[in-house]
Amino acid sequence: MRNGLFITLEGPDGSGKTTVSQYLMKALVQRGFDVVVTREPGGIDIAEQIRHVILDPKNTAMDVKTEALLYAASRRQHLIEKVLPALSEGKLVLCDRFVDSSLAYQGVGRGIGFDEVLSINAFAIEGHFPDITLYFDLPAEVGLQRISGRRFLDRLDQEEVGFHLRVVEGYKEVLKRFADRITVIDANQKVDQVCVEALDALLKRIEEHGEK
């Protein structure tokens, strides 16, 4: 593989992306792929520092546009420092969240506007959208029930139910706008089944890219 593939995992809180990403990494490595697993916000030192500022529950005074800009700044550094170098080496980059999250969470969830947040991120990523996206579809209420048992809930986890409902609506707009790169996975089932379906879908997508 001369050029790598940028693969992102998206979905509302509690959809199981993090668990599935570890399963996918192991399965892909077993099949001979060179895989880099990362996350947003974070993945590298500067971005992890920004992540702490964004998600710290104490930062209740944060303006919604400040939040969106911090995500974009974190994304830019992560892309330049980690994602693009790995892709240039022919690796598969498996990233837990990317620009679609900002469109859903800040664009629609926060009410800033889908196109406004897309514009901010277009500046940050300079056309480097994912090649493949797996979207883990789950009702907001189910996701919130799943995360309720976590020891630590970050600033976004603690938002009211209406915010999380708007996020899911935001993802519906993402699915419409970027349908060509997105495969929907039913996350409202046992995690083992979600993992198997995600791997099957991803391998099919990878094969399709190899044929282009």
C-alpha positions as CSV (number, residue, x, y, z in Angstrom):
1,M,0.0,0.0,0.0
2,R,1.8,3.1,-1.2
3,N,-0.5,5.6,0.5
4,G,-2.2,4.9,3.8
5,L,-5.9,5.1,4.7
6,F,-7.4,7.5,7.2
7,I,-10.2,5.6,9.0
8,T,-12.4,7.3,11.6
9,L,-14.9,6.0,14.1
10,E,-17.9,8.2,15.0
11,G,-21.0,8.0,17.1
12,P,-22.7,9.4,20.2
13,D,-21.4,8.9,23.7
14,G,-21.7,5.3,24.8
15,S,-21.7,3.8,21.3
16,G,-18.7,1.6,22.0
17,K,-16.2,3.2,19.6
18,T,-13.2,2.9,21.9
19,T,-13.8,-0.8,22.6
20,V,-14.4,-1.5,18.9
21,S,-11.2,0.4,17.9
22,Q,-9.1,-2.0,20.0
23,Y,-10.7,-5.0,18.4
24,L,-10.3,-3.6,14.9
25,M,-6.6,-2.8,15.6
26,K,-5.8,-6.4,16.6
27,A,-7.8,-7.9,13.7
28,L,-6.1,-5.6,11.2
29,V,-2.6,-6.3,12.5
30,Q,-3.3,-10.0,12.3
31,R,-4.1,-9.5,8.6
32,G,-0.8,-7.8,8.0
33,F,-1.7,-4.2,8.1
34,D,0.5,-1.6,9.8
35,V,-2.0,0.2,12.1
36,V,-1.8,3.4,14.1
37,V,-4.6,3.9,16.7
38,T,-5.3,7.4,18.0
39,R,-8.1,9.6,19.3
40,E,-9.6,13.1,19.3
41,P,-9.2,15.4,21.0
42,G,-5.8,14.1,21.8
43,G,-3.4,11.6,20.3
44,I,-0.3,13.7,20.8
45,D,1.0,15.8,23.8
46,I,-0.3,19.3,22.7
47,A,-3.7,17.9,21.7
48,E,-4.0,16.0,25.0
49,Q,-3.4,19.2,26.9
50,I,-6.2,20.9,24.9
51,R,-8.4,17.9,25.5
52,H,-8.0,18.4,29.3
53,V,-9.1,22.1,29.0
54,I,-12.1,21.2,26.8
55,L,-13.4,18.3,28.9
56,D,-12.6,19.5,32.4
57,P,-16.0,19.7,34.2
58,K,-14.7,22.8,36.1
59,N,-14.6,24.9,32.9
60,T,-18.3,25.7,32.9
61,A,-17.7,29.3,31.7
62,M,-16.4,28.1,28.3
63,D,-18.1,29.8,25.4
64,V,-19.4,27.5,22.7
65,K,-17.3,29.0,20.0
66,T,-14.2,28.8,22.1
67,E,-15.0,25.1,22.5
68,A,-15.3,24.7,18.7
69,L,-12.1,26.5,18.1
70,L,-10.2,24.5,20.7
71,Y,-11.3,21.3,19.0
72,A,-10.2,22.6,15.6
73,A,-6.8,23.7,17.1
74,S,-6.3,20.3,18.7
75,R,-7.3,18.6,15.4
76,R,-4.8,20.6,13.4
77,Q,-1.9,19.7,15.6
78,H,-2.9,16.0,15.7
79,L,-3.2,15.9,12.0
80,I,0.1,17.5,11.2
81,E,2.1,15.8,13.9
82,K,0.7,12.2,13.8
83,V,-1.9,11.4,11.2
84,L,-0.3,12.7,8.0
85,P,3.1,11.3,8.7
86,A,1.6,7.9,9.4
87,L,-0.4,8.0,6.2
88,S,2.7,9.0,4.2
89,E,4.3,5.8,5.5
90,G,1.4,3.7,4.1
91,K,-0.1,3.0,7.5
92,L,-3.8,2.6,8.4
93,V,-4.7,5.4,10.8
94,L,-7.7,4.4,13.0
95,C,-8.9,7.5,14.8
96,D,-11.6,7.6,17.5
97,R,-13.5,10.8,16.4
98,F,-12.5,13.5,13.9
99,V,-14.2,16.4,12.2
100,D,-17.7,14.7,12.1
101,S,-17.8,14.9,15.9
102,S,-17.4,18.7,15.8
103,L,-20.1,19.0,13.2
104,A,-22.5,17.0,15.3
105,Y,-21.5,18.2,18.8
106,Q,-20.6,21.9,18.3
107,G,-22.4,22.6,15.0
108,V,-25.8,21.1,15.9
109,G,-25.5,20.1,19.6
110,R,-24.3,23.6,20.6
111,G,-26.3,25.4,17.9
112,I,-23.3,27.2,16.3
113,G,-24.4,26.0,12.9
114,F,-23.3,23.0,10.8
115,D,-21.7,25.0,8.0
116,E,-20.0,27.4,10.4
117,V,-18.2,24.6,12.2
118,L,-17.4,23.0,8.9
119,S,-15.7,26.2,7.8
120,I,-13.6,26.4,11.0
121,N,-12.5,22.8,10.4
122,A,-11.9,23.3,6.7
123,F,-9.2,25.8,7.6
124,A,-7.7,23.4,10.2
125,I,-7.6,20.2,8.1
126,E,-7.0,21.6,4.6
127,G,-9.0,19.0,2.8
128,H,-7.7,16.0,4.7
129,F,-11.1,14.3,5.4
130,P,-11.2,10.6,6.3
131,D,-11.1,8.0,3.6
132,I,-13.5,5.7,5.5
133,T,-15.8,6.4,8.4
134,L,-17.7,3.9,10.5
135,Y,-20.7,5.5,12.3
136,F,-21.9,3.6,15.3
137,D,-25.6,4.3,15.4
138,L,-27.2,4.4,18.9
139,P,-30.2,6.3,20.4
140,A,-29.0,9.1,22.7
141,E,-30.9,7.7,25.6
142,V,-29.2,4.3,25.4
143,G,-25.8,5.9,25.2
144,L,-26.5,8.0,28.2
145,Q,-27.6,5.0,30.2
146,R,-24.4,3.2,29.2
147,I,-22.1,6.0,30.4
148,S,-24.0,6.7,33.6
149,G,-21.9,4.1,35.4
150,R,-18.6,5.6,34.5
151,R,-16.4,6.8,37.4
152,F,-15.7,10.1,35.7
153,L,-18.1,12.0,33.5
154,D,-16.4,14.8,31.5
155,R,-18.0,18.3,30.7
156,L,-19.8,17.1,27.6
157,D,-21.0,13.8,29.3
158,Q,-22.7,15.9,31.9
159,E,-24.8,18.0,29.5
160,E,-28.5,17.7,29.6
161,V,-30.4,15.1,27.6
162,G,-31.5,17.7,25.0
163,F,-27.9,18.4,24.0
164,H,-27.3,14.7,23.3
165,L,-30.5,14.4,21.3
166,R,-29.3,17.3,19.2
167,V,-26.0,15.6,18.7
168,V,-27.7,12.5,17.2
169,E,-29.6,14.9,14.9
170,G,-26.3,16.4,13.9
171,Y,-24.9,13.1,13.0
172,K,-27.9,12.5,10.7
173,E,-26.9,15.6,8.8
174,V,-23.3,14.3,8.6
175,L,-24.6,11.0,7.2
176,K,-26.4,13.0,4.5
177,R,-23.5,15.2,3.6
178,F,-20.8,12.6,3.5
179,A,-22.6,9.4,2.7
180,D,-20.0,8.3,0.2
181,R,-17.4,7.6,2.9
182,I,-19.6,6.5,5.8
183,T,-20.9,3.0,6.7
184,V,-23.5,2.8,9.5
185,I,-23.1,0.1,12.1
186,D,-25.9,-0.8,14.5
187,A,-24.4,-0.2,17.9
188,N,-27.6,-1.1,19.8
189,Q,-26.6,-4.8,20.1
190,K,-24.0,-6.9,22.0
191,V,-20.5,-5.6,21.7
192,D,-19.2,-8.8,20.2
193,Q,-21.7,-8.5,17.3
194,V,-20.9,-4.8,16.8
195,C,-17.1,-5.7,16.6
196,V,-17.7,-8.4,14.0
197,E,-20.0,-6.2,11.8
198,A,-17.6,-3.3,12.1
199,L,-14.6,-5.4,11.0
200,D,-16.6,-6.9,8.0
201,A,-17.6,-3.4,6.9
202,L,-14.1,-2.0,7.3
203,L,-12.4,-4.8,5.4
204,K,-14.9,-4.3,2.5
205,R,-14.2,-0.6,2.4
206,I,-10.4,-1.2,2.5
207,E,-10.8,-3.6,-0.4
208,E,-12.8,-1.1,-2.4
209,H,-10.1,1.6,-1.9
210,G,-7.4,-0.9,-3.0
211,E,-9.3,-1.4,-6.3
212,K,-9.4,2.3,-7.1
